[in-house]
Amino acid sequence: MNHHPAPNKLISINQRTLDSVASSNAEYVAQNGRGGKRANLAFHDLSSMDLGGRDLSYADLSGANLSDAALPGAKLACANLSSAILRLAHLEGADLSQADMRGCSLHGAKLTHTNLRGANLGEGPRLRVSENGEITFDPASIEPAELIAANFIQADMSGAILTHGLVMQADLSDVLLRNAMLAGANFRGALLDGANLENADLAGANLSDTSMQGALLEGAKLYNTLLQDADMLGAIIDRKAVRANSGVRNLNERKKPNAKLLSALLAEHESWISSYGQKGARLELLNADLVDIDLTGRDLSGARLINCDLSRATLVRCKLRLVDMSFSNLQEAIVSEADMRAIILKRAFCRKANFSGATFASVKTGSNPEKSIATSLQKSQFPHADFRTCNFTGADMTGCNFEGANMANVILEGANLKHAVVSADTLGQIETAGGNLDGIRLQT
């Protein structure tokens, strides 16, 4: 890590000069270094300044004070932000891919939907600034990056380095952390609901008191990882990798119900439906192992199947109206031509599931045609799922992952796809179907 010699005080700059420096850097990037000039803003006081949407790729911002700066949508790819102070900075939607951010402070910063792919947030020298602007900086003193209470909701941190980072109380809901280096990081009290931690290195990390509901941890390294009171309801994880005395919560062993008992429960449920609740009993299963079950054509309307494992289940032409299947695993399940109107399928894991021909439309209630109950698929994982010819009229699909999903010939009238993550082919199919593209995120 090469730092310019630190001055005694931060270097002052006004907004007009800063705009000129940023414009010259944009020209430098656009012309591949043949024009313009690479920005050198090392150890500058840029606190509360506006750099929103500016192209500062490859710029030197090492040791800069960017506290409370406005940087939404800024391009900072490959920039040097080592030892920079970014406390309370606004970085929503910014591009920080491959940026050098070792030893930086992001305490309370806002980084929702930010691209941090391959960014280095490892250990480095920490800059401290007094109230009168005097600097304390020792290049030989190595400290972890500080991300305490920062907001990373739906950021892409795939392949990022965050070893020994201080991430306590941060919000990393629905963040992509595939293949990230997180060994020794302290996440105590952080929110990691729906986070994708596939193949992440969490060896020696502290995940105590975190919420990891619906998180994906396939292939994650959990050697000596602290999990005391971590909430893993609906998490996809190799349960053998979690020690029996780890103290993790809501990672209950799923139990396969007795075949005769399950048959009786299904019969009671169908009686409950046909009698409008006067006879029988609603089917309610929690943490049930229903892997490979065949329920073709059964009427499960109104059932509650919370955090159940329905991997490879056959639910062809099932009636699943108003069913609550939140946190359940439907990986590779066959649910084609099912009636899924007004289903609740929040934070479910449905990779490679086949829903072709199913209807997820809203259900009218009572005699008032203006009132209806919408299908809720919020923040569920549907990578490579088959949705051909499905009807999503009025469905709430916010925050869902549709990477690689087949959505050919779907109906999306009134569907809410805000913050959904899609691949290029899926985006084209949604656009062809007339879906509302506002807020959709293209995953490249």
N, C-alpha and C positions, 0 to 999 in steps of 0.2 A: 504494500500500500504506500504510494508516494504522495506525500503531502507537501504543499508549499510551506515554507517557514511561516509559522504563525505570528501575526503582528501582535502588539500589546493590546490593541482594541480592534473590534470589528470595523470593517471599512464601510463607510456610509455611501449610499447611492440614492438618487431620486427616481421617481417612477418614469420620467421622460427618458433619462439615460438608460434605465433598465429596459424600457421598450426598444430602444435602439440596439442595445446589446443582444436582446432576444431576436430581433429581426435579422441581424447580421448572422446569428447562429443558424436561423432557419435557412438562410441563403447558403451557408456553409454546408448544411446537411443536404439541401436540394441539389447542389452542384458537386456533391461528393468531394468537398474540400477544395475545389478549384475556384471558388468564389466565397465571398463573405468571410466571417471569422468565427472560429470556435469560441464560445463564451467562456471567459474566466471570471467566475464569481466566487472563487474560494475565499472564505472568511469574510464575506460581505454580510451586512445587516439587511436582510430582505423581509424582515418581519412585517406582517400585515399588508404586504404588497400584492399586486394583481398580476399573475402570470397565467391566468386561465386560458387554455387552448393554445398556448405558445409552444413552439418547437424548440426544446432545449436538449434534444438528443445529443449525446456525447459531450455535453457541457460539463465544466468543472465547477461543482457546487460544494466541494469538500469543505467542511467546517463552516458552511454558511448557516446563518440563523434565519430559518423560514417559518418561525413560529406564527401561527394564525394567518399564514399566507394563503391566497386564493389561487389554487392550481387545478381546478376541475378541468378534465379533458386535456391537460398538458401532456406533451410528448417528452418523456425523460428517458427514453430507451438508451441503455448503455451509458447513462450519465454517471458522473462520480459524485455521489452524495455521502461518501464516507464521513463519519463524525458530524454530519449535518444535524441541526436541531429543527425538527418538523412538528413540534408540539402544537396540537390543535389545528394543524394545517388541513386545508380542504383539498383532497386529492381524488375526489370522486371521478371515476371513469378515466383516470390518467393512465398513461403507458409508462411503466417503470420496469419493463422487461430487461433483463440482463444488467440492471443498474447495480453499481457498487454502493451498498448502503451499510457497510460494516460500521458498527459502533454508533449508528445514528439513534436519535430519539424520536419516536412517533407517538409519544404519550398523548392519548386522547384524540389522535388524528382521525380524519374521516377518509376511508379508502374503499368505499362501497363500489363494486363493479370495476375495480382497478386491475390492470394487468401487471402482475409481479412475477411473470414466468422467468425462472432462472435468476431472479434477483438474489444478491448476496447480502443477507441481513445477519451475517455472523458477527463474531467478536471484532472489536477494533478500538482505537483510542476514543475517548469520550470528551467532547467539547463542553466546557461550562462557561457561562457568561454572567458577569455580575450585573447589577442594576444600572451601573454607569457604562456598561459595554466592555469592561475589561475581561480579557480571556484567560482562562486556565486550561492549558492543553499540553499533555505529555504524550508524544507519539509512541513512547515505549510502554505506556500503561494501557493494557488491553482489557476492555469490559464488554459485556454482552449488549447487543442492540436492545433498546427499550421500546416495547410496543404495548405497554400497559394501558388498558381501557380504550384501545383504538378500535375503530369500527371497520371491519373487513368484509362485511356481508357480500356474498356472491363475488368476491375477488378471485382471480385466477393466480394461485401461487404454486402452480405445478413446477416441480424441480427447483424450487427456491431453497436457499440455505438459511436456516434459522437456528443453528446449533447454539445451545445455551441461552437462547433469547428469553427475555422477560416479557411474557405475554399474558400475565395475570389480568383477569376481568375483561379481557378483550372479547369482542363479538366476531366470531369466525363462522357464523351460520352459513351453510351452503357454500363454503369456500372450497375451491379445488386445490388440494395439497398432494396430488399424485406425485410419487417419487421425491417428495420433499425431504430435506435433511433437517430433522427436528430433534436430533439426539441431545439430551440434557436440557431441553427447553422447559421453562416453567409456565404451564398453562393453567395454574390453579385458579378455579372459579370462572374460567372462560366458557363462552358458549360455542359449541362445535356441532350444533344440531344440523344434520344433513350434510356435514362436511365429507368430502371425498378424500380419504387418506390411503388410497390403494398404494401399496408398496412403499409407504412413507417409513422413514427410519425414526422411530420414537424411543429408541433404546435409552434408558435412563431418564426419560422425560417425566415431568410431574403433571399428571392429568387429574389430580385429586379435585373433588368438588366441581368438576366440569359437567356440563350437560351435553351429551353426545347422542341424543335421540335421533335415530334414523341415519347415523353416520355409517360410512362405508370404510371398513378397515381390512379388506381382503389383502393378504400379503404384507401387512404392516409388521414391522419389527417391534416387538413389545418386551424385549429383554430388560429386566429390572425397571420397567415402567411403573410408576405409582398411579394406582387407579382407585384409591380410597374414596368412596362415595361418588364416583363418576356414574352418571345416569346414562345407561346404554339401552334404554327401551327401543326396540326395533332396529338396533344396530346390526349390521352385517359383519360378522367377525368369526374367526376360527376360535370357537369356545375353548378348545384345548390349549390355546396360547394364553389364556387368562388363568392365573393361579386360583385355586379354590378359595384361598384366604385373602384374595386381593381387595375385598371390601367393595367391589363394584356393585351398583344397584340396577335392578330391573333387567338383568341378563339371566333370567330364570331359564332353567332347562325346560325345553318344550317337551311335553309328554304326549305320546300317542294314545288317544282314547280307545278303550275297549270296543271292538267292532260291534258287539251286541248292544252295548250302551249307546254308541253313536247312532245306530239304527233306530233305537227307541227315541233318542233325542230329536232326530229328524222327523219321525212320525208325530211326535208331540208338537213340533214346530208347524208342520203342515196342518194339524188340527187347529192350532192357534190362529193360523192365517184364515182357514175356511170358516171359522166361527167368529171372526173379527175380534179375537182376543178373549172370547168367553170360555173357551176350552183349551186344553193343552198348555203349552208354555213356549215362550220365545227361545230360540236357540242362542245360547250365549257361551262362547268358548274363548278362553284367555290362555295364551302361551301354548296352544295345542299344536302337536305335530301331525299335520295332515298331508305330508309329502306323498305324492303319487296317487292321492285319493281320486276316485271317479264319482263325480256327482252330476253326471250328464242329465240335463233336463229337470233337475230338482228345483223346487220353489223354496228359496232361502230368503225371500223378501222380509226385511225388518230384522234380520239376524245380526248379532254382534260377534265378530270374529277378530278380536283385537290381538295384534302381535302374534299371529299364527303363521306357521310355515306351510304354505300351499305350493311349494316348489313342484313343478311338473304335474300339478293337479289338472284334472280334466273337468271343466265347468261349461262345456259346450251347451248352448241354448238354456243355460240356467236363468232363473228369475232372481236377480240380485237387487231389486228395487229397494232403496232406503237401507241397504246393508251397510254396516260400519266395519270396514276392514283396515282401519288405520294401523300403520306400523307393520303390516303383514308382508310376508315374502311370497311373491307370485312368480318368481324366476322360472321362465320356460313353461309357465302354465298355459293351457289352452282354454281360452275363454271366448271363443268365437261365437258370434250370433247371440250372445247373452244380452238379457235386458238389465242394464246397469243404470237405469234412470235414478237420479238423486242418490247415487251411491256415495259414501264417504270413504275415500281411499287416500287419506293424507299420509305423507311420508312413508309410502309403501315402496317396496323394491320389486320392480317388475321387468328386469332385464330379459330380453328375448321372449317376452310373453306374447301370445297370439290372441289379439282382441278383434280380429277382422270381422266386420259385419255387426259388431256390438253397438248398442245405443247407449250413450251417456247423456241423453237429453234431460231437460228439467221435467218435473212432474207437477201438474196443476193441483192446487189444493182447494177443496170445498167447492162452493158454487161460484166463487169469484174468479173469473178467467184471468184477472190481472195478477193474481198471486200464484207463485210456483216455488218449488224447492229445487235448487240447482244442484247438480252433481259437483262434488268437491274432490279434486285431485291434487290439491295444493302440495307442492314441494315433493312430489313423488318422483322416483327414478324409473324412467322408461327407455333406457338405452337399447337400441336395436329391436324395440317392440314393433309388432305388426298391427297397425290401426286401419288398414285399408277399408274404405267405405263406412267407417264409423260415423255416428251422428253425435256431435258434441254441442248441440244447440244449447246455449246459455250456460255451458259448463265453466267452472272456475278451475283454470289450469295454471294459475300463477306459480312461478318458481319451479315448474316441473323441468326435468331433464329429458329431452327428446333427441339426444344425439344418436344419429343413425336410425331413427325410427322411420317406418314406412307409413306416411300419412296420405297416400294417394287416394283421391276421390272422397275425402272426408267432408263433412258438413260442419262449419264452424260459426254459424250464425249466432252472434251475441256471445261467443266464447271469449273468456279473458285469458290471454296468453302473456300477460305482463311478466317480465323477468324470466320467462321460460328460456332454457338453453337449448339451442338446436344446431345441427350441422347444416352444411350448405344445401344438400339434397332435400332435407326435411323442410328447410326454409322455403325452397322453391315450391314444394307441394302445398305448404300452408298459404303461400301467396296465390297460387293457382286456385285454391279453394276459397279465396276471398277473405281469408282470416285477417284480423287486425294485427299488424306487425309492430305497433307501438310498444316499445320496451322489450322486445324480443332480443336475446343475445346470441350472436352467431359465434359458435365455438370452432375455431380454426385449428 
